[in-house]
Amino acid sequence: ANKPFSALIWILFFQFIGFALGSITSANMEWYHTIIKSSLTPPNFVFPIVWSILYTLLALVGHFLWQNRQEQKANHILVFFIIQLVLNWLWTPIFFGWHLTGLALLDILTIIAITIYITIKTWANYPIIAYVMLTYLLWLLFASYLNFIIWIY
């Protein structure tokens, strides 16, 4: 298979998902503006930029794991990667669609736990994946803090 082309397909697919989730977010901005948020909440334009970058990186991780799924270690990590990805994509409808801030927090904490697991499991054999997951983890920790403050209030 043409690896650069298939990597591009992964990126476009992840960006499409991101765009679709962004439209759920946009439809609920009226609600979002009425809730109490952390003083550390970045301006709204920051989120689509950060997520576009993260989804590109995650698409490349997914592509690599999929390409190497015949290796037991990569296949094992791929399973957890897909689980955290589904949970990631569910967060937006849970939070912005249904306004279930507590369930959204539980969701993101589960994503964090799985991401830590993936980071540890990839550290030795796939250090680039570990670094990408670490970058993602830092954003998730910040996002969970923002979610936590909203849930508390």
C-alpha positions, -999 to +999 in steps of 0.1 A: +000+000+000+010+036-006+020+047+029+020+085+024-014+083+006-029+061+033-014+084+061-031+113+043-065+094+043-061+089+081-054+126+086-083+137+064-106+113+082-095+126+117-099+162+105-134+154+092-144+139+126-129+170+143-149+193+120-181+173+127-174+175+165-167+213+160-202+218+146-217+201+177-196+226+198-207+256+177-243+247+181-240+248+219-219+280+223-249+298+238-250+273+267-212+274+270-211+312+274-236+309+303-215+285+325-188+293+350-154+285+336-118+286+349-099+319+346-073+298+327-098+289+299-081+299+266-100+320+241-123+299+219-101+301+188-074+281+205-094+249+207-098+242+170-062+250+164-049+227+192-073+199+181-064+201+145-027+196+154-035+168+179-059+150+155-032+151+128-006+136+152-032+110+165-040+101+129-003+094+122-001+073+154-033+054+143-019+050+108+014+036+121-002+012+146-026+000+118+003-005+094+021-026+120-009-044+135+006-078+126+031-072+154+016-083+186+028-053+206+015-028+180-018-046+178-022-046+216-016-008+216-039-003+187-068-018+206-063+007+235-057+036+210-091+029+193-108+027+227-094+061+238-102+076+204-139+065+206-140+080+241-124+112+228-150+115+201-178+108+226-166+136+249-180+164+227-216+151+224-215+143+261-203+177+272-216+201+245-245+181+232-261+168+264-243+191+289-234+161+311-203+178+326-197+151+352-200+122+327-177+142+304-151+145+332-153+107+338-148+102+301-117+124+299-102+108+330-106+074+314-089+088+282-061+100+304-056+066+321-056+049+287-032+075+272-008+070+302-010+032+296-002+037+258+026+061+266+042+036+290+037+007+266+052+026+236+082+041+254+107+014+247+097+003+211+080+033+196+094+064+213+079+088+187+044+075+196+052+079+233+062+116+227+031+122+207+009+106+234+028+127+260+019+159+242-017+147+239-017+138+276-006+173+286-035+188+267-059+162+282-047+170+317-054+207+310-087+200+294-098+178+323-089+206+347-111+230+326-139+203+326-135+198+364-140+235+372-171+236+350-185+205+367-178+218+402-197+250+394 
